Amino acid sequence: MSDLSIKKIFPRFSKQAEKIINRAQLTEHTFMIFLAIIIGAVSGLAAIGIRFLINEISAFSFPGDKSLLQNIIDAPWYLKIIIPVLGGLIVGPLIYFLAPEAKGHGVAEVMEAILMKGGKIRPRVAVIKGFASAITIGTGGSVGREGPIIQIGSSLGSTVGQFFKVHTSRMKTLVGCGAAAGIAAAFNAPIAGALFAVEIILMDFAVTQFSPIVISSVMATIISQSYEGKFIEFQVPAYHYVSPNEFFFYVMLGVLCAVVSFLFIKFLYYSENFFNKKIKFPEYLKPVLGGVCIGLMALLFPEIMGMGYDSINLALHGNMFWSLALALIFLKIIATSVTLGSGGSGGVFAPSLFIGTVTGAFFGYFVHLYFPNITPSPAAYALVAMADLLPVQHALQ
């Protein structure tokens, strides 16, 4: 190995293994590419696994042959309360006793590991995070799967780095590879995954780090597409530009989304502080309290349960009335904050999309009602507002 000391990378390997590696004449860059491919592959498989778990647990919790939202609506009222409570009863002890790092939305924990722990994440976090998040989401917790997939990928990247005893600087890159692979596999978007890792996770656009991260993202996408095909989460109809005057309303929508984002961030932090400091209850049972709150809210508004992708698609197609959209803005904020604040496991990416979409649907209804000749359909504003709420994901890190 020309640029990298074998003894520094493999201090516990046998002399025979050292000879074999030296014979391969690996450079430092080649070695990192090799590890990036491994991390991309296992992270892609992990993303497939957690999606499968969520689907299976959701189908078991709310059985039926219709969409998940319709199955929840059709479920008996008592199940809408019991199922989230049972989910909290399982998730609380699972996280508390086995991996407290699996609590919350995941990305902040990865950044903490990068900044404070040299990129080291316990291997068990990937397993516990996967099961805890799948159970939380599958039983109706108002969170998303993208944050957990990122944390799982990062944990796998760190595990590979710890196995090969890499230097701290390399370890951080491998964690970034895992995070990029996770987001790439979640959305079939390798470039977006790579940019997310270098901008948000590593906060460093160094070329030496970028190439392994891109390769890991591409590998994860290949694995994901090989098993699940080129799936699309949201079916977005075609929208057409109507008039230059409509840009004024988009500016107003941006201001409204900023206010909603502020409320979401503040309420989430308040909820975490409330459950951590104000609620005198066993830590491992607090998710049960969150489950009770979610169940009671779902009696009237079942749309708040789970990731909410069915509701997002309804809003994007203009099939959600303004009063429901208005109510869901605040109820989804409360539901997500309670789920995470009480100790549930899941991400804020999907809730951010949900809140943005219903905000746009509400705003677009009235804009189009009073200015039909210079504005597109209300659904167009739902699509724009969906993007407007994405910075919440960054602000919560």
N, C-alpha and C positions, 0 to 999 in steps of 0.2 A: 504494500500500500504506500503510495508515494507521498501523499499530502497529509495522511492521518496515521497517527501512531496506533498500531494494533493493541499495544498494551493499555493505552488510554481508553480505547473503545471496548476491548474485550479483556479486562484485567483478570477474569476468572476462567478464561477459556484455556483448554489444554494446548500444549505445544504443537500437537498434531493438527488441531483446528487452526492454529495460527499459521502453520505452514500452508495449509490448504487455502486460506484467505489470502496470504501473501502471493501464492501462485496465481490466484485470480487477478492480481495486480489491480485491486480496486483503488480508485481515487476517492477522496472525501465526497466529491459531488456524486459519484456513482453510488457510493454507499447510501447517501441520503435519498437518492432516487429509488434505490432498492427498498428502503424502509417505507418510503412514501407509497409505493405500490402495495405493500403489505397492509398498511394502515387504510388506504383507500378501499381495498377489497373487504377487510373485516368490518369497516365502518358501513360500507354499502350493505353488507349482509345484516348488520345490526339494525339499520334503518328499515330494511324489509321485515325483520323480526318484530320490531316494536309496532309497525303498522298492522302486522298480522295479529299481534296480541290485542291491540286496541279494538280491532274489528271483531275478534272473537269474544272478548269480554263485553263489548257493546251489544252484540247479538245475543249473548247469554243473559245479560241484564234486562234488555228490552227486546224480547223475541217478536218476530213478525216478518211478513214477506213484503213490507213496504219500505220506504226510506226510514232511516234512523229517527228523524224528527217525527214522522208520522207514527212510528212504533211507540215513541215516548208519549205522544199525544193520546194514543189509544190505550196505553197502559193504565191499570187501575190506580186510583189516586194514592192508595197506601204504598204502592211500589215506588212511586215517585219520591217518597220520603225514605222508605226503608233501604232502597238500593244505594243512594249516596251515603247513608249512615253506615251501612256495611262496608262500603269502600273505604270510608275514613277509619273504621275499626281495624281494617287490614293494613292500610298504608301507614297509620301512625306508629304502631310498634315496629313495623318493617324498617322505617327510616330511623326512628329513635335508637333502636338497639343495634342496627347493623351498619348504617351509613348516614349520619346526620347531614353530610354534604349533599345528599340527594333531595333534600328539602328545597322548595322554591322553584324558580324558573330555569336555573342551570347555567346561563351564560355568565352571570355575575360570579358564580363559583369558579368557573373556568378562568376568568380574568384574575380572580384572587390567587388561584394556583400559579398563574403566570408571573404575577407581580411579587407575591410573597413567598412562594414555595419552590421557585425555580422550575415550575412546570410539572411538579410531581403531584399526581392524583392517584389515590389508592385504586388498585384494579377492581376491587369489589364495587366501586361506585357505578361502573358501567352496568353491572347486573342489577343492583338494587334500584338504580334510577330507571332502568327499563321497566321493571315490574311495577314499581311504585307509580310511575307516570301512566302506564297502561291501565292500571286499576283505577287511578283517579279519574282519568278521562272516560274509561269504559263504563264507570258507574255514575257518570253524570257531572263530574267536577268541571267547572267552567275554566278550563285551561287548554293549551295547545300542545302539540307533540314536537314542534320544531326545536324549542329550547332543550328538551330532553335528548333529542337526537344529536344536537350539537355537543351537549355534555358527555353523552355516551361516546361519541366519536373522539372527543378530546381525551377522555379517560383511556380509550383504547390506544390512542397515539402515545400518551404518557406511559402506558404499560409496556408498549413495544420499546420505547426509549429506555425505561428502567431495566428491561430484560437485557438489552445490549449495553447497559451502563454508559450511555452517551453523556457528553459534557452538557452542562446546564443550557448553554446557548443553543445547542442542537436539540435539547429536550423541548424547549419552547417552540422551535420550528415544527417538531413532530406533533406537539399538541395542536398547533395551528393546522397541520395537515388533517388531523382528526376532525377538528371543527369544520374545516372546509368540506371535507368528505361528507360529514353529516348533513350540512345544509344543501349540498349538491344532490345527495341522494333523496332528500326530502322533497325537492322541487324539480328534479331533473334539470338542474341549472349549474353546470360546473364552473362557469366564469363567475357567476354571482357568489357561489360558495367560496371561491378563492379570494375574491375581493372582500367578502365579509370577514374572512379570517385575518387578512393582513391589515384591514382598516380597523376592525372592532376588537378582535382578539389580541393580535400582536402589536397593532398600532405602528407598524414598520413595513415600508414598501421595498426593503432591500432585495435586490435581484437574487442574491444567494438563497434567500428564504422563499422567494416567490415561485421559483420553478418546481421544487418538490410539492408545494401546496397545490399548484395547478394540476400536477400529475396525479396527486391523491384525489382531487376533486373529479377529474376525468375518470379515474378508475372506479370510484364510488358510483358515478353516474352510469357507467357501463354495466356494473353489477346490478344496479337497481333496474335498469331498462331490460336487462337480460331476463329477469324474473317477472317483472310487472309491466313491461312495455312502456311506451311513451305516454304515460297517463297525464291528464290535465285536471288540476283540482277544480278550477272554476271555468265554466262555459260562459264566455263573455260575448254577447251579441255585438254586432257592428254598430258603432255610433258615428254620426256624421256632423261635421262642422256646419253650423247654421248661420251665425252672424258674428261679426267682431264684437258686438255689444255683450255677447255671452261671457267674455273674459272678465268683465266687471263682476259678474256673479261668482265666477271661480275665485276671485280675490276674496269676496265676502265668505265663500265657503272655506277658504284657507284660514281666515280669522276664526270662524266658528270651530273648525277642527283644532286649532291651537287651544281654544278654551276647553274643549272636550278633553284634549290630551292632558292639559294641566289638571283637570279634575280627576282623570284616571290615575295619574302619577301620585297626586296628593292622597287620594283615597286608598290606594294600594299601600303606600307607606304608613298611613294612619292605621290601616287594618293590621299590618304586620306588628306595629308597635302596640296596638290594642291587645291582640292575642298574646303577645310575648310578655307584656308587663302588667296588663290590667286584669286578665282572666286568670284566676287562681284555680287551676285545673291541671291534672297530670298531663305533661307535655305530649305523651304518646297517645292521649285520647282527645286532644284538641281537634284533630281532623274530623272527629265525630260531630262536634259542634258545627263545623263548617258544612258537613253533610246535611245536618238538620236544616240549616238556613237555606241551602240550595234546594232541598226537597220542598220546603214550604213555598219558596218563590216559584218553583216549577209547577205547582198546582194551578197557577193562573197563567204563567208564562213559561211553558216547557222549552221554548226556543233558547233559553239561557243555558241549558244543559250541554255538556260536552264542548267540542270544538266549534260547533255552530255552522259548519260548512253548508248544510242544507239551507239555512236561513240566509246565508250570504248569497247563495245562488238565486234565491227568491228575490232578494233586493236587486241584484244585478240584472234581473229580467223584468224589473218593474212590477213584481207581484206582491209587494208588501205595502199595506196602507199606511198613511203617514202617522196615525195615532199609535199604531203598534211599533213603528220605527222609533218614534219619540220615546216611548216607554222603554224600549230595549236599549237605548243609549245608556240610560242610568242603571237599569237593572243588570246589564252585562258588566258594567263597571263594578257594581256591588258584588255580583256573583264571583267574578274573577278575583277581586280583592279578598273576599271571604275565603275562597278556596285556597289561595296561596297564604294568606295571613294565618289561617288556622293550622297550616302545616302540610297542606297537600303538595303534590309534585306535578309540575307541568310548566309549560311556557306561556309567554304573553304575546307571542307573535300572532297566533290565530285570534285571540280576543281583540287584539289591536285591529286586525282586518275586519272583524265583525263590527266593532264599535264604529270604525270609519265608514263602513258600508251603510249601516243604518242611519248614521248622521247625514250622509249624502242623500240617501233616499228621502229622509224627512225634508231636508232643505230643498231638494230638487222638485218635490211635489208642489210646493208653494210657488217656487220660481216659475215652473212651467205652467202652473194654473193661471198666474197673473200676466205672464209674458210668453205666451205660447208661440208667437211668431219669431222670436229672436233667441229661443233657447231650445236645446235638445230635450229628449225625454228625461224624466226624473232619474232613470237608471244610470244615465251618463254621469250624473253627479255622485251617485253611489260609487262608481268605479274610481273617479278622481279622489273622493274622500278616503277610499280604501288606502290609496297611496299616501294621503296626507297624514294618516295615523301611524304609518310605519316608523317615524322617528321616535315614537314612544318606546319601541324596542331598544333603541340606543340609549334613551334617557334613563331607562331603568337599570342600566348596567353600572 
